[in-house]
Amino acid sequence: MLRPDNIGLNLDIHPDALAMNQASRAGKTPEESRILKAADCKLPMFTRYRESTCKENFFFVQVVAPKFGLSAHPEESCEVEKQSMDKIVHCLNNMKPKPRFLVVHGNFTNAEPNDKEFFPQLELFKSSFDNLSAEIPVVCVCGRTDCGDPPTLSYVESYRKTFGDDWFAFWVEGVQFLVLNTAYFKDPSGNTESLRIEQREWLESKLLEAQVNPPRQIILLQSTPWFCKSIDEPYDDNNLDASVRQEVASKLTEADVKYVFTGHVNGIGKDQGLEIIQTSSLGKEKLGFRVVKVNPEGVLHKFFELDNSPIDLNSQL
């Protein structure tokens, strides 16, 4: 079922009230709540009404697949991943200007939802943002195994209780971000077929809306890339089904979408006007994160290793 963005009056709500409401649902005070939870396919803090003003530019930071518990597996410890995230939080707190948000792509834990280590790892992941500046909210993008591999209805329900909706839209300074759960595209079989269809209809409705009332630009955030190098590449474990990617790519192009930020390994795929920016997993290859500068002309981005993390973002991008 499609859920429209605007029903009734559009009221400006103070961000502290929004944070208070969101935090109370999570059983925390606003100061303790860092991860934003989407509801009705939206993030209440980042609506078009509140974020319609376009400044010259803004920044956000991308971290991919922290996979708490990976290094110690099969032992039950997340110490290595916690230390890495602590370093990232320290880096973000020192950045000038502050990023508007931190986006973390799954997988958030090494364990899958049916493993006994899953909930302890998940709680440690969530608590790793406790020292993050209150000026930098956390936006989570569902990874391939965060709702099970393949995803199941029960694990999707569990995910949504923790993180909110697994696909949603939000706005920052006139730019619309669309967040997708690509696990449904990756494994269309099983009992989540209805969710795959619902997400696809939602995405197409957002793209149609953008053609009628265009945002400054549209940026997609998802865990698995549509393609890694080119749209005609063979289907494999690292991309999405060829027929789906062809269909969706044409609709993205019609809506003037140019940038898609994903996981995988550090690299860029370009085809049919789309730029697929891929960032490696936190525990893979070089340990680091991607800083993105959004300006009226498009985006600039750069991957930074933890030992060479930036402070003055404007001097780096």
C-alpha positions as a Markdown table, in Angstrom:
| # | Residue | x | y | z |
|---|---|---|---|---|
| 1 | Met | 0.0 | 0.0 | 0.0 |
| 2 | Leu | 1.4 | 3.4 | -0.9 |
| 3 | Arg | 1.7 | 5.9 | 1.8 |
| 4 | Pro | 1.6 | 9.6 | 0.7 |
| 5 | Asp | 4.0 | 12.1 | 2.3 |
| 6 | Asn | 1.6 | 14.9 | 2.9 |
| 7 | Ile | -1.8 | 14.4 | 4.4 |
| 8 | Gly | -3.5 | 17.4 | 6.0 |
| 9 | Leu | -1.6 | 20.4 | 7.4 |
| 10 | Asn | 2.1 | 20.7 | 7.3 |
| 11 | Leu | 3.1 | 22.0 | 10.8 |
| 12 | Asp | 6.6 | 23.2 | 11.8 |
| 13 | Ile | 7.6 | 21.3 | 14.9 |
| 14 | His | 10.6 | 22.2 | 17.0 |
| 15 | Pro | 13.4 | 19.7 | 16.6 |
| 16 | Asp | 13.7 | 19.2 | 20.4 |
| 17 | Ala | 10.1 | 18.1 | 20.5 |
| 18 | Leu | 10.7 | 15.6 | 17.6 |
| 19 | Ala | 13.8 | 14.3 | 19.4 |
| 20 | Met | 11.9 | 13.9 | 22.6 |
| 21 | Asn | 9.1 | 11.9 | 21.0 |
| 22 | Gln | 11.5 | 9.7 | 19.1 |
| 23 | Ala | 13.7 | 9.1 | 22.1 |
| 24 | Ser | 10.8 | 8.3 | 24.4 |
| 25 | Arg | 9.8 | 5.5 | 22.1 |
| 26 | Ala | 13.3 | 4.1 | 22.4 |
| 27 | Gly | 13.2 | 4.4 | 26.1 |
| 28 | Lys | 16.0 | 7.0 | 26.2 |
| 29 | Thr | 16.3 | 10.7 | 26.8 |
| 30 | Pro | 16.9 | 12.9 | 23.7 |
| 31 | Glu | 20.6 | 13.3 | 24.6 |
| 32 | Glu | 21.0 | 9.5 | 24.5 |
| 33 | Ser | 19.1 | 8.9 | 21.3 |
| 34 | Arg | 21.4 | 9.2 | 18.2 |
| 35 | Ile | 19.8 | 6.7 | 15.7 |
| 36 | Leu | 16.8 | 8.2 | 13.9 |
| 37 | Lys | 13.8 | 6.0 | 13.4 |
| 38 | Ala | 11.7 | 6.3 | 10.3 |
| 39 | Ala | 8.0 | 6.2 | 10.5 |
| 40 | Asp | 5.5 | 6.3 | 7.6 |
| 41 | Cys | 8.5 | 6.1 | 5.3 |
| 42 | Lys | 9.8 | 9.5 | 6.6 |
| 43 | Leu | 12.3 | 10.8 | 9.1 |
| 44 | Pro | 10.4 | 13.4 | 11.2 |
| 45 | Met | 13.5 | 15.5 | 11.8 |
| 46 | Phe | 14.3 | 15.8 | 8.1 |
| 47 | Thr | 11.1 | 16.8 | 6.2 |
| 48 | Arg | 10.8 | 18.9 | 3.0 |
| 49 | Tyr | 9.0 | 21.6 | 5.0 |
| 50 | Arg | 11.7 | 21.9 | 7.5 |
| 51 | Glu | 14.6 | 21.4 | 5.1 |
| 52 | Ser | 13.5 | 23.5 | 2.1 |
| 53 | Thr | 16.2 | 26.1 | 2.4 |
| 54 | Cys | 19.1 | 25.5 | 0.1 |
| 55 | Lys | 22.5 | 26.7 | 1.4 |
| 56 | Glu | 25.6 | 26.6 | -0.7 |
| 57 | Asn | 26.7 | 23.1 | 0.4 |
| 58 | Phe | 26.6 | 20.6 | 3.2 |
| 59 | Phe | 28.4 | 17.4 | 4.2 |
| 60 | Phe | 27.5 | 13.9 | 5.3 |
| 61 | Val | 29.6 | 10.9 | 6.3 |
| 62 | Gln | 29.1 | 7.3 | 5.1 |
| 63 | Val | 30.2 | 4.2 | 7.0 |
| 64 | Val | 29.6 | 0.7 | 5.6 |
| 65 | Ala | 29.0 | -2.7 | 7.3 |
| 66 | Pro | 30.6 | -2.3 | 10.8 |
| 67 | Lys | 29.7 | -6.0 | 11.4 |
| 68 | Phe | 30.1 | -6.0 | 15.2 |
| 69 | Gly | 31.5 | -9.3 | 16.3 |
| 70 | Leu | 33.3 | -10.2 | 13.0 |
| 71 | Ser | 36.9 | -10.0 | 14.2 |
| 72 | Ala | 36.5 | -12.3 | 17.2 |
| 73 | His | 34.2 | -14.8 | 15.5 |
| 74 | Pro | 33.5 | -17.5 | 16.7 |
| 75 | Glu | 34.3 | -15.9 | 20.1 |
| 76 | Glu | 31.7 | -13.5 | 21.5 |
| 77 | Ser | 33.5 | -10.2 | 21.5 |
| 78 | Cys | 33.0 | -6.9 | 19.6 |
| 79 | Glu | 36.0 | -5.1 | 21.0 |
| 80 | Val | 37.7 | -4.5 | 17.7 |
| 81 | Glu | 34.6 | -3.1 | 16.0 |
| 82 | Lys | 33.8 | -1.0 | 19.0 |
| 83 | Gln | 37.3 | 0.6 | 19.0 |
| 84 | Ser | 36.9 | 1.3 | 15.3 |
| 85 | Met | 33.6 | 3.0 | 15.7 |
| 86 | Asp | 34.9 | 5.0 | 18.7 |
| 87 | Lys | 37.6 | 6.4 | 16.5 |
| 88 | Ile | 35.1 | 7.3 | 13.8 |
| 89 | Val | 32.9 | 9.0 | 16.4 |
| 90 | His | 35.9 | 11.0 | 17.6 |
| 91 | Cys | 36.7 | 12.0 | 14.1 |
| 92 | Leu | 33.2 | 13.2 | 13.4 |
| 93 | Asn | 33.0 | 15.2 | 16.6 |
| 94 | Asn | 36.1 | 17.2 | 15.5 |
| 95 | Met | 34.9 | 17.9 | 12.0 |
| 96 | Lys | 34.3 | 21.5 | 10.9 |
| 97 | Pro | 31.7 | 22.2 | 9.8 |
| 98 | Lys | 29.7 | 19.3 | 11.4 |
| 99 | Pro | 28.3 | 16.8 | 9.0 |
| 100 | Arg | 24.5 | 17.1 | 8.7 |
| 101 | Phe | 24.2 | 13.3 | 9.4 |
| 102 | Leu | 26.1 | 10.1 | 9.6 |
| 103 | Val | 24.7 | 7.3 | 7.4 |
| 104 | Val | 25.6 | 3.7 | 8.4 |
| 105 | His | 24.9 | 0.9 | 5.9 |
| 106 | Gly | 24.4 | -2.6 | 7.2 |
| 107 | Asn | 25.3 | -5.2 | 8.0 |
| 108 | Phe | 25.4 | -3.9 | 11.5 |
| 109 | Thr | 26.3 | -7.2 | 13.1 |
| 110 | Asn | 28.3 | -10.3 | 12.1 |
| 111 | Ala | 25.6 | -12.5 | 13.5 |
| 112 | Glu | 22.3 | -13.0 | 11.7 |
| 113 | Pro | 18.9 | -12.5 | 13.6 |
| 114 | Asn | 18.5 | -16.2 | 14.3 |
| 115 | Asp | 22.0 | -16.4 | 16.0 |
| 116 | Lys | 22.3 | -16.2 | 19.8 |
| 117 | Glu | 25.0 | -13.6 | 19.5 |
| 118 | Phe | 22.8 | -11.3 | 17.4 |
| 119 | Phe | 21.1 | -9.2 | 20.1 |
| 120 | Pro | 24.3 | -8.6 | 22.2 |
| 121 | Gln | 26.1 | -7.5 | 19.1 |
| 122 | Leu | 23.2 | -5.2 | 18.1 |
| 123 | Glu | 23.1 | -3.5 | 21.5 |
| 124 | Leu | 26.8 | -2.8 | 21.3 |
| 125 | Phe | 26.4 | -1.4 | 17.8 |
| 126 | Lys | 23.6 | 0.9 | 18.9 |
| 127 | Ser | 25.5 | 2.1 | 22.0 |
| 128 | Ser | 28.6 | 2.9 | 19.9 |
| 129 | Phe | 27.0 | 6.3 | 19.0 |
| 130 | Asp | 26.4 | 7.4 | 22.6 |
| 131 | Asn | 29.4 | 9.8 | 22.5 |
| 132 | Leu | 28.5 | 11.2 | 19.1 |
| 133 | Ser | 27.7 | 14.9 | 19.0 |
| 134 | Ala | 24.0 | 15.6 | 19.3 |
| 135 | Glu | 24.4 | 17.7 | 16.1 |
| 136 | Ile | 25.1 | 14.6 | 14.0 |
| 137 | Pro | 22.1 | 12.2 | 13.9 |
| 138 | Val | 22.6 | 8.7 | 12.6 |
| 139 | Val | 20.7 | 7.3 | 9.7 |
| 140 | Cys | 20.8 | 3.5 | 9.3 |
| 141 | Val | 20.4 | 1.7 | 5.9 |
| 142 | Cys | 19.4 | -1.9 | 6.1 |
| 143 | Gly | 22.1 | -4.4 | 5.0 |
| 144 | Arg | 21.8 | -7.7 | 3.3 |
| 145 | Thr | 21.5 | -9.9 | 6.4 |
| 146 | Asp | 20.0 | -7.4 | 8.9 |
| 147 | Cys | 16.6 | -8.8 | 8.2 |
| 148 | Gly | 17.8 | -12.4 | 7.7 |
| 149 | Asp | 19.4 | -13.9 | 4.6 |
| 150 | Pro | 17.0 | -14.3 | 2.9 |
| 151 | Pro | 14.8 | -11.8 | 4.7 |
| 152 | Thr | 11.8 | -13.1 | 6.6 |
| 153 | Leu | 8.7 | -11.3 | 7.8 |
| 154 | Ser | 9.5 | -11.9 | 11.4 |
| 155 | Tyr | 13.0 | -10.5 | 11.1 |
| 156 | Val | 11.8 | -7.5 | 9.2 |
| 157 | Glu | 9.3 | -6.8 | 12.0 |
| 158 | Ser | 12.1 | -7.1 | 14.5 |
| 159 | Tyr | 14.3 | -4.8 | 12.5 |
| 160 | Arg | 11.5 | -2.2 | 12.3 |
| 161 | Lys | 11.0 | -2.2 | 16.0 |
| 162 | Thr | 14.6 | -1.3 | 16.5 |
| 163 | Phe | 15.3 | 1.0 | 13.5 |
| 164 | Gly | 12.0 | 2.0 | 12.2 |
| 165 | Asp | 10.9 | 1.6 | 8.5 |
| 166 | Asp | 13.5 | -0.1 | 6.3 |
| 167 | Trp | 12.8 | 2.1 | 3.3 |
| 168 | Phe | 12.1 | 5.8 | 3.6 |
| 169 | Ala | 12.8 | 9.3 | 2.4 |
| 170 | Phe | 14.2 | 12.4 | 4.1 |
| 171 | Trp | 15.3 | 15.9 | 3.1 |
| 172 | Val | 18.4 | 18.0 | 3.8 |
| 173 | Glu | 18.6 | 21.5 | 2.5 |
| 174 | Gly | 16.4 | 20.9 | -0.5 |
| 175 | Val | 18.0 | 17.5 | -1.4 |
| 176 | Gln | 15.8 | 14.4 | -1.2 |
| 177 | Phe | 17.4 | 11.2 | 0.0 |
| 178 | Leu | 15.7 | 7.9 | -0.8 |
| 179 | Val | 16.8 | 4.9 | 1.4 |
| 180 | Leu | 16.1 | 1.4 | 0.0 |
| 181 | Asn | 16.3 | -2.1 | 1.5 |
| 182 | Thr | 18.0 | -3.9 | -1.4 |
| 183 | Ala | 17.7 | -7.3 | 0.3 |
| 184 | Tyr | 14.2 | -7.5 | -1.2 |
| 185 | Phe | 15.7 | -7.0 | -4.7 |
| 186 | Lys | 18.5 | -9.4 | -4.0 |
| 187 | Asp | 16.2 | -12.3 | -2.9 |
| 188 | Pro | 12.7 | -11.8 | -4.4 |
| 189 | Ser | 11.6 | -15.3 | -3.3 |
| 190 | Gly | 10.1 | -16.3 | 0.0 |
| 191 | Asn | 7.5 | -14.6 | 2.1 |
| 192 | Thr | 8.7 | -11.0 | 1.6 |
| 193 | Glu | 7.5 | -10.8 | -2.0 |
| 194 | Ser | 4.7 | -8.4 | -0.9 |
| 195 | Leu | 7.3 | -6.1 | 0.7 |
| 196 | Arg | 9.5 | -6.1 | -2.4 |
| 197 | Ile | 6.4 | -5.0 | -4.5 |
| 198 | Glu | 5.4 | -2.4 | -1.9 |
| 199 | Gln | 8.9 | -0.9 | -1.8 |
| 200 | Arg | 9.1 | -0.9 | -5.6 |
| 201 | Glu | 5.8 | 0.9 | -5.8 |
| 202 | Trp | 6.9 | 3.4 | -3.2 |
| 203 | Leu | 10.1 | 4.1 | -5.0 |
| 204 | Glu | 8.3 | 4.7 | -8.3 |
| 205 | Ser | 5.8 | 7.0 | -6.6 |
| 206 | Lys | 8.7 | 9.1 | -5.2 |
| 207 | Leu | 10.3 | 9.3 | -8.6 |
| 208 | Leu | 7.1 | 10.4 | -10.2 |
| 209 | Glu | 6.6 | 13.1 | -7.5 |
| 210 | Ala | 10.1 | 14.4 | -8.2 |
| 211 | Gln | 9.2 | 14.9 | -11.9 |
| 212 | Val | 6.2 | 17.0 | -10.9 |
| 213 | Asn | 7.8 | 18.9 | -8.0 |
| 214 | Pro | 11.6 | 18.5 | -8.4 |
| 215 | Pro | 13.9 | 18.6 | -5.5 |
| 216 | Arg | 17.3 | 20.3 | -5.7 |
| 217 | Gln | 18.6 | 16.7 | -6.5 |
| 218 | Ile | 17.9 | 13.1 | -5.4 |
| 219 | Ile | 20.4 | 10.8 | -3.8 |
| 220 | Leu | 19.8 | 7.1 | -3.2 |
| 221 | Leu | 21.3 | 5.3 | -0.2 |
| 222 | Gln | 21.3 | 1.5 | -0.4 |
| 223 | Ser | 23.6 | -1.4 | 0.7 |
| 224 | Thr | 23.9 | -3.4 | -2.6 |
| 225 | Pro | 24.7 | -1.5 | -5.8 |
| 226 | Trp | 22.6 | -1.8 | -8.9 |
| 227 | Phe | 25.8 | -2.5 | -10.7 |
| 228 | Cys | 29.5 | -2.2 | -9.9 |
| 229 | Lys | 31.0 | -1.1 | -13.2 |
| 230 | Ser | 28.4 | -1.0 | -15.9 |
| 231 | Ile | 24.7 | -1.7 | -16.2 |
| 232 | Asp | 25.2 | -4.6 | -18.6 |
| 233 | Glu | 27.6 | -6.5 | -16.3 |
| 234 | Pro | 26.6 | -10.1 | -15.4 |
| 235 | Tyr | 24.6 | -10.7 | -12.3 |
| 236 | Asp | 26.6 | -11.9 | -9.3 |
| 237 | Asp | 26.7 | -11.7 | -5.5 |
| 238 | Asn | 27.8 | -8.1 | -5.5 |
| 239 | Asn | 25.1 | -6.5 | -7.6 |
| 240 | Leu | 21.4 | -6.7 | -8.3 |
| 241 | Asp | 19.4 | -8.7 | -10.9 |
| 242 | Ala | 20.0 | -7.5 | -14.4 |
| 243 | Ser | 16.3 | -7.2 | -15.4 |
| 244 | Val | 15.5 | -5.2 | -12.2 |
| 245 | Arg | 18.5 | -2.9 | -12.6 |
| 246 | Gln | 17.5 | -2.1 | -16.2 |
| 247 | Glu | 13.9 | -1.3 | -15.3 |
| 248 | Val | 14.8 | 0.8 | -12.2 |
| 249 | Ala | 17.7 | 2.6 | -13.9 |
| 250 | Ser | 15.4 | 4.0 | -16.6 |
| 251 | Lys | 13.0 | 5.4 | -14.0 |
| 252 | Leu | 15.9 | 6.9 | -12.0 |
| 253 | Thr | 17.2 | 8.6 | -15.1 |
| 254 | Glu | 13.7 | 10.0 | -15.9 |
| 255 | Ala | 13.6 | 11.5 | -12.4 |
| 256 | Asp | 17.1 | 13.0 | -12.9 |
| 257 | Val | 18.8 | 10.9 | -10.3 |
| 258 | Lys | 22.5 | 11.0 | -10.7 |
| 259 | Tyr | 24.1 | 9.6 | -7.5 |
| 260 | Val | 23.7 | 6.3 | -5.6 |
| 261 | Phe | 25.8 | 5.6 | -2.5 |
| 262 | Thr | 26.2 | 1.9 | -1.6 |
| 263 | Gly | 28.4 | -0.6 | 0.1 |
| 264 | His | 30.6 | -3.3 | -1.6 |
| 265 | Val | 34.3 | -2.2 | -2.2 |
| 266 | Asn | 35.8 | 1.2 | -2.9 |
| 267 | Gly | 34.9 | 1.9 | -6.5 |
| 268 | Ile | 32.6 | 3.8 | -8.9 |
| 269 | Gly | 30.3 | 2.5 | -11.6 |
| 270 | Lys | 29.0 | 4.9 | -14.3 |
| 271 | Asp | 26.3 | 4.1 | -16.8 |
| 272 | Gln | 23.1 | 5.7 | -18.2 |
| 273 | Gly | 23.8 | 8.9 | -16.3 |
| 274 | Leu | 24.0 | 7.1 | -13.0 |
| 275 | Glu | 27.1 | 7.2 | -10.7 |
| 276 | Ile | 27.2 | 4.3 | -8.3 |
| 277 | Ile | 29.6 | 5.3 | -5.5 |
| 278 | Gln | 30.7 | 2.2 | -3.6 |
| 279 | Thr | 32.4 | 2.2 | -0.2 |
| 280 | Ser | 34.2 | -0.8 | 1.4 |
| 281 | Ser | 33.1 | -2.4 | 4.6 |
| 282 | Leu | 34.5 | -1.1 | 7.8 |
| 283 | Gly | 36.4 | -4.3 | 8.5 |
| 284 | Lys | 37.6 | -4.8 | 4.9 |
| 285 | Glu | 40.5 | -3.4 | 3.0 |
| 286 | Lys | 41.4 | 0.0 | 4.4 |
| 287 | Leu | 39.7 | 1.0 | 7.6 |
| 288 | Gly | 37.9 | 4.3 | 7.1 |
| 289 | Phe | 34.8 | 6.2 | 5.9 |
| 290 | Arg | 33.6 | 8.4 | 3.0 |
| 291 | Val | 32.9 | 12.1 | 3.3 |
| 292 | Val | 30.4 | 13.6 | 0.9 |
| 293 | Lys | 30.0 | 17.3 | 0.0 |
| 294 | Val | 26.7 | 18.1 | -1.6 |
| 295 | Asn | 26.6 | 21.3 | -3.6 |
| 296 | Pro | 24.2 | 22.8 | -6.2 |
| 297 | Glu | 26.2 | 21.2 | -9.0 |
| 298 | Gly | 26.2 | 17.7 | -7.6 |
| 299 | Val | 28.4 | 15.9 | -5.1 |
| 300 | Leu | 32.1 | 15.6 | -4.3 |
| 301 | His | 33.3 | 12.7 | -2.2 |
| 302 | Lys | 36.5 | 11.2 | -0.8 |
| 303 | Phe | 37.4 | 8.1 | 1.2 |
| 304 | Phe | 39.5 | 8.7 | 4.2 |
| 305 | Glu | 41.5 | 6.2 | 6.2 |
| 306 | Leu | 41.1 | 6.5 | 10.0 |
| 307 | Asp | 44.7 | 7.5 | 10.4 |
| 308 | Asn | 44.3 | 10.4 | 7.9 |
| 309 | Ser | 40.8 | 11.6 | 8.8 |
| 310 | Pro | 40.0 | 15.3 | 8.0 |
| 311 | Ile | 39.0 | 18.1 | 10.4 |
| 312 | Asp | 38.4 | 21.1 | 8.0 |
| 313 | Leu | 36.1 | 19.5 | 5.5 |
| 314 | Asn | 36.0 | 22.5 | 3.2 |
| 315 | Ser | 39.8 | 22.3 | 2.7 |
| 316 | Gln | 39.5 | 18.6 | 1.8 |
| 317 | Leu | 36.6 | 18.6 | -0.7 |
